[in-house]
Amino acid sequence: MQAGVDSTVPRRELGRHLRQLREEARLTIKVVSEALEWSMPKIWRIESGATSMRSLDVEAMCRIYGASPQMTEALTGLAKETRARGWWHCYGEAIPGWFEPYVGLEAAASHLRMYEPQFVPGLLQTPAYATEVCRVVSPELAPAERERAVRVELARQEILDGRRGPAPQLDVVLDEAVLRRVAGSGQMMGEQLRHLVAVSQQPNISVRVLPFSAGLYRAERANGGFAILEFPKDGLGRRTEPPIVYSGGLTGALYLEKPHEVDSHAAVWRDFEEISLTEELSRKLITTVAEEYGG
């Protein structure tokens, strides 16, 4: 497995294969749960990639599904990978349970497309900006907990320079409101915006601004920002993991992977490509706003 990637991707891959085997065997979750003496929610968690697996349990499922010896061997091997742990596990509860799968998927992705209408994305935040965002959105955290949460955000950024494996392509679209909404102080915002200009000149990072002058657009009906994650291809040119859309909230997150869900968000992204400023014009606008903040 790629450095920095934990069990998230293997769990999801194993769950898909087991669900496919069950459906091909024409067995319901209820029938399988009764045969294995497991709860129905456990089967659902396995198939959705929400839990790690023991090889013995995978073997038991494969027997019920009538899987071939070759498939059983492959899936029991994959089960061992579902117990791996990524770098972020040492931070414990600093990462909410609903966000942890995203960190694993982000670390495995080869291409990330992010739309953000309110904040600079965590991957591009300065330490001061990240601290202020954490203070505002998680006021219940004690200072030590807040510090740990910020360290997680900053550690995530290491995927962009190759320290955790091949660096992904990161394409970001920011609503102009992100530039205008003050976080902390004018000096802090000026530093954050200058940081955006600097990192946007890296070959694997694109930052574009959706200006107020663009008017209304489809994503305004969405509940906040979203990210579309795509994954590397294998030696035969096939995706190692289907694309997925992530949309986070205050107390949970949506992980959308049905083709029509991904296609709908991809269509919105194509709108962004049409109405956003070019990278060069975006840098000019960001620089202008940074100068307005001074500092």
Backbone torsions as a table, in degrees:
resi	resn	phi	psi	omega
1	MET	NA	149.4	-179.9
2	GLN	-61.6	143.2	179.8
3	ALA	-56.9	135.1	177.0
4	GLY	89.8	-8.9	-179.0
5	VAL	-94.7	131.1	-178.5
6	ASP	-101.6	-144.6	-173.5
7	SER	-81.6	-4.5	-172.5
8	THR	-56.7	-54.1	-177.2
9	VAL	-67.0	-46.7	176.8
10	PRO	-58.4	-38.3	179.0
11	ARG	-61.7	-44.9	-178.9
12	ARG	-66.4	-41.3	179.7
13	GLU	-64.6	-45.0	179.2
14	LEU	-62.4	-42.5	179.0
15	GLY	-60.4	-40.5	179.1
16	ARG	-63.7	-44.8	-179.0
17	HIS	-63.3	-42.1	-179.6
18	LEU	-67.5	-38.2	176.8
19	ARG	-64.3	-42.2	178.9
20	GLN	-62.8	-42.3	178.2
21	LEU	-62.9	-41.6	179.0
22	ARG	-63.0	-44.1	-179.1
23	GLU	-67.3	-38.0	177.5
24	GLU	-66.2	-29.9	177.1
25	ALA	-82.4	-3.0	179.5
26	ARG	58.3	45.1	178.5
27	LEU	-112.9	139.0	176.5
28	THR	-85.7	162.1	176.6
29	ILE	-60.1	-36.9	180.0
30	LYS	-61.8	-45.3	-179.7
31	VAL	-63.0	-43.7	-179.3
32	VAL	-65.1	-43.4	-178.8
33	SER	-62.7	-37.6	178.8
34	GLU	-69.9	-39.4	-178.6
35	ALA	-66.6	-35.7	-177.9
36	LEU	-94.6	-7.0	-176.0
37	GLU	59.9	40.0	174.2
38	TRP	-111.3	164.0	175.0
39	SER	-78.1	153.8	176.1
40	MET	-61.6	-39.9	176.9
41	PRO	-59.6	-32.3	178.3
42	LYS	-64.1	-42.8	177.8
43	ILE	-61.8	-42.0	180.0
44	TRP	-62.5	-42.7	-179.8
45	ARG	-64.0	-38.4	178.4
46	ILE	-63.2	-48.1	-175.9
47	GLU	-69.8	-25.0	179.0
48	SER	-90.3	0.0	178.3
49	GLY	74.7	25.7	-176.0
50	ALA	-92.6	-1.1	-176.9
51	THR	-146.1	153.9	175.6
52	SER	-78.0	167.7	-174.5
53	MET	-134.0	146.6	170.1
54	ARG	-90.6	146.1	179.7
55	SER	-57.8	-38.8	-179.4
56	LEU	-63.0	-37.9	179.0
57	ASP	-69.0	-37.4	177.8
58	VAL	-65.6	-41.4	177.4
59	GLU	-59.1	-42.2	179.9
60	ALA	-62.3	-42.0	179.3
61	MET	-66.7	-41.0	-179.5
62	CYS	-63.9	-35.5	177.9
63	ARG	-63.8	-43.1	179.7
64	ILE	-64.7	-35.9	-177.2
65	TYR	-83.5	-9.3	-178.8
66	GLY	72.2	32.7	-179.5
67	ALA	-70.2	151.5	179.2
68	SER	-69.3	158.5	176.8
69	PRO	-57.8	-37.6	-179.7
70	GLN	-65.3	-43.2	179.1
71	MET	-66.5	-41.4	179.1
72	THR	-60.8	-43.0	179.3
73	GLU	-63.2	-42.4	-179.5
74	ALA	-64.5	-41.9	-176.9
75	LEU	-74.6	-32.8	176.0
76	THR	-68.7	-33.4	174.6
77	GLY	-66.1	-39.7	178.5
78	LEU	-66.5	-33.1	179.4
79	ALA	-59.0	-35.6	-179.9
80	LYS	-64.3	-32.7	179.8
81	GLU	-73.5	-21.3	-179.3
82	THR	-70.6	-6.9	-179.4
83	ARG	-103.2	4.9	178.9
84	ALA	-70.1	160.0	-178.8
85	ARG	-128.0	134.8	-179.4
86	GLY	-88.7	174.3	-177.0
87	TRP	-58.7	-29.4	-172.6
88	TRP	-77.3	-12.8	-178.1
89	HIS	-64.9	-23.6	179.7
90	CYS	-69.9	-13.3	179.5
91	TYR	-87.7	-4.5	174.8
92	GLY	55.8	-127.7	-173.8
93	GLU	-77.0	2.4	176.1
94	ALA	-65.3	-20.8	176.4
95	ILE	-107.7	117.7	178.3
96	PRO	-58.3	147.2	-178.5
97	GLY	-57.4	-35.0	-178.0
98	TRP	-75.4	-18.2	-179.7
99	PHE	-94.2	-22.9	-176.2
100	GLU	-56.9	-43.5	177.6
101	PRO	-57.8	-35.8	-179.9
102	TYR	-63.6	-41.4	-179.4
103	VAL	-59.0	-41.0	177.7
104	GLY	-66.0	-41.7	179.0
105	LEU	-67.0	-41.1	178.7
106	GLU	-59.5	-41.8	-178.8
107	ALA	-68.0	-24.3	-178.5
108	ALA	-94.1	-13.4	-173.3
109	ALA	-72.2	150.1	174.7
110	SER	-102.5	-17.8	-179.1
111	HIS	-148.1	124.8	177.5
112	LEU	-120.6	129.4	174.5
113	ARG	-118.1	118.8	-173.8
114	MET	-122.4	132.5	172.1
115	TYR	-114.3	130.4	-178.3
116	GLU	-136.6	119.1	-179.5
117	PRO	-93.6	-8.0	-173.3
118	GLN	-125.9	-45.6	-174.7
119	PHE	-122.4	157.9	166.0
120	VAL	-65.3	132.1	180.0
121	PRO	-57.8	148.7	-177.6
122	GLY	-54.6	-34.4	-178.9
123	LEU	-64.9	-17.4	-176.0
124	LEU	-120.3	13.4	-177.5
125	GLN	-83.8	146.3	169.1
126	THR	-79.0	160.9	178.1
127	PRO	-56.6	-41.9	-178.1
128	ALA	-66.5	-43.0	179.7
129	TYR	-65.1	-43.7	179.6
130	ALA	-60.0	-40.2	179.5
131	THR	-64.6	-41.7	-179.6
132	GLU	-68.0	-42.1	177.8
133	VAL	-60.4	-44.5	-179.8
134	CYS	-62.6	-40.0	179.8
135	ARG	-61.9	-39.1	-175.9
136	VAL	-78.4	-46.0	-173.8
137	VAL	-83.8	-19.7	179.6
138	SER	-130.6	63.5	-175.9
139	PRO	-66.4	-16.5	-178.6
140	GLU	-75.8	-13.5	-176.6
141	LEU	-75.6	139.6	172.8
142	ALA	-71.4	158.6	-178.1
143	PRO	-52.2	-41.4	-179.4
144	ALA	-66.7	-39.4	178.7
145	GLU	-66.5	-39.5	179.4
146	ARG	-64.1	-40.1	179.0
147	GLU	-62.7	-40.8	178.9
148	ARG	-65.8	-40.1	179.2
149	ALA	-62.9	-40.3	178.8
150	VAL	-66.7	-39.3	178.7
151	ARG	-61.6	-36.2	176.7
152	VAL	-63.1	-46.6	-179.7
153	GLU	-58.3	-43.9	-178.2
154	LEU	-71.2	-34.4	178.0
155	ALA	-67.0	-32.3	177.7
156	ARG	-58.9	-31.2	-175.9
157	GLN	-65.3	-15.2	-177.5
158	GLU	-67.0	-15.1	176.6
159	ILE	-68.1	-21.7	-172.7
160	LEU	-79.4	-19.2	-179.2
161	ASP	-112.8	13.3	174.6
162	GLY	84.9	5.3	-179.4
163	ARG	-71.9	-16.0	179.5
164	ARG	-118.5	27.3	-178.4
165	GLY	116.1	-173.8	-179.8
166	PRO	-53.9	128.8	-178.2
167	ALA	-71.0	135.1	178.2
168	PRO	-79.0	164.1	168.8
169	GLN	-82.7	127.8	179.2
170	LEU	-116.9	117.2	176.1
171	ASP	-113.9	123.3	-175.6
172	VAL	-122.2	136.4	170.9
173	VAL	-119.0	121.5	179.8
174	LEU	-110.2	130.3	169.7
175	ASP	-64.1	145.1	179.9
176	GLU	-57.0	-25.2	178.8
177	ALA	-59.9	-29.3	178.8
178	VAL	-61.4	-38.0	-179.2
179	LEU	-73.9	-31.2	-172.7
180	ARG	-90.7	-21.6	-177.7
181	ARG	-80.4	116.7	-174.5
182	VAL	-75.5	129.2	173.0
183	ALA	-111.4	112.9	179.9
184	GLY	79.6	-92.9	-177.1
185	SER	-139.5	168.3	177.0
186	GLY	-61.5	-39.6	179.3
187	GLN	-62.4	-42.6	179.2
188	MET	-62.2	-41.9	179.8
189	MET	-66.9	-40.0	178.5
190	GLY	-60.6	-42.9	178.7
191	GLU	-64.1	-41.4	179.8
192	GLN	-64.0	-43.2	-178.3
193	LEU	-69.4	-37.1	176.1
194	ARG	-65.7	-33.9	175.7
195	HIS	-64.4	-40.3	177.5
196	LEU	-59.4	-44.9	179.7
197	VAL	-61.0	-42.2	-177.9
198	ALA	-65.4	-50.3	-175.5
199	VAL	-70.8	-26.4	-178.9
200	SER	-68.2	-10.5	178.3
201	GLN	-91.6	-2.1	172.6
202	GLN	-71.3	144.2	-174.1
203	PRO	-62.2	-24.0	-177.8
204	ASN	-102.2	11.4	-178.8
205	ILE	-128.1	128.5	176.6
206	SER	-123.7	128.9	177.2
207	VAL	-124.8	121.8	178.6
208	ARG	-126.6	149.0	-178.1
209	VAL	-108.0	134.2	173.4
210	LEU	-93.5	102.8	-171.2
211	PRO	-75.3	156.7	175.9
212	PHE	-56.0	-33.2	-176.9
213	SER	-66.2	-12.5	178.9
214	ALA	-72.2	-15.6	179.6
215	GLY	77.2	-158.9	-179.3
216	LEU	-72.6	152.7	178.0
217	TYR	-149.6	163.6	-170.6
218	ARG	-59.5	-37.3	-174.5
219	ALA	-65.7	-13.4	179.3
220	GLU	-65.6	-17.1	176.0
221	ARG	-83.0	-11.2	-178.7
222	ALA	-78.5	159.5	179.5
223	ASN	-90.9	82.0	179.6
224	GLY	84.0	-162.9	-177.1
225	GLY	-82.8	177.5	177.3
226	PHE	-154.2	164.4	176.4
227	ALA	-132.5	137.0	174.0
228	ILE	-106.8	122.0	-178.1
229	LEU	-110.5	130.4	174.4
230	GLU	-120.3	153.3	-169.6
231	PHE	-120.6	162.2	-176.2
232	PRO	-60.5	160.8	176.1
233	LYS	-100.5	152.5	178.1
234	ASP	-84.5	-171.9	-177.2
235	GLY	-64.0	-17.8	179.6
236	LEU	-99.2	8.1	178.4
237	GLY	81.1	14.6	179.7
238	ARG	-97.6	144.4	177.8
239	ARG	-63.9	134.5	177.5
240	THR	-75.9	-17.3	-179.9
241	GLU	-154.6	136.1	178.9
242	PRO	-62.5	152.8	176.0
243	PRO	-60.1	153.3	179.4
244	ILE	-142.7	148.1	176.6
245	VAL	-108.9	131.3	178.1
246	TYR	-114.0	134.4	174.8
247	SER	-138.2	114.7	-175.9
248	GLY	-95.7	158.6	178.2
249	GLY	-139.0	-165.1	-177.7
250	LEU	-69.3	-39.9	-173.2
251	THR	-125.8	8.7	-178.8
252	GLY	-174.4	-174.0	-177.5
253	ALA	-148.9	155.8	174.2
254	LEU	-107.4	133.7	174.3
255	TYR	-117.7	102.7	-173.7
256	LEU	-102.8	123.4	-177.6
257	GLU	-132.8	-2.5	175.7
258	LYS	-66.0	141.7	-176.1
259	PRO	-51.4	-42.6	-177.5
260	HIS	-68.9	-29.5	177.9
261	GLU	-70.2	-44.3	178.6
262	VAL	-66.1	-42.2	-178.9
263	ASP	-62.6	-38.2	-179.9
264	SER	-63.7	-42.8	178.9
265	HIS	-71.4	-34.3	176.9
266	ALA	-65.2	-34.1	177.9
267	ALA	-66.6	-40.2	176.4
268	VAL	-63.2	-40.1	179.0
269	TRP	-62.3	-38.1	177.5
270	ARG	-63.6	-34.8	173.9
271	ASP	-60.3	-43.8	179.1
272	PHE	-57.7	-42.2	-178.8
273	GLU	-62.1	-28.3	-179.6
274	GLU	-80.6	-37.5	-169.6
275	ILE	-107.4	-10.2	178.3
276	SER	-78.2	158.4	174.2
277	LEU	-67.4	154.8	174.5
278	THR	-64.9	167.7	179.0
279	GLU	-59.5	-42.5	-178.4
280	GLU	-65.1	-46.5	180.0
281	LEU	-67.7	-32.4	177.4
282	SER	-64.3	-43.3	178.8
283	ARG	-62.6	-38.1	178.9
284	LYS	-64.3	-42.9	179.9
285	LEU	-66.5	-44.0	179.9
286	ILE	-60.8	-41.1	179.5
287	THR	-65.2	-41.0	178.7
288	THR	-61.8	-46.1	179.8
289	VAL	-65.9	-38.3	177.6
290	ALA	-59.9	-41.2	179.7
291	GLU	-66.8	-31.6	177.6
292	GLU	-65.6	-32.7	177.6
293	TYR	-73.3	-26.9	-179.1
294	GLY	73.3	-160.4	178.3
295	GLY	83.9	NA	NA
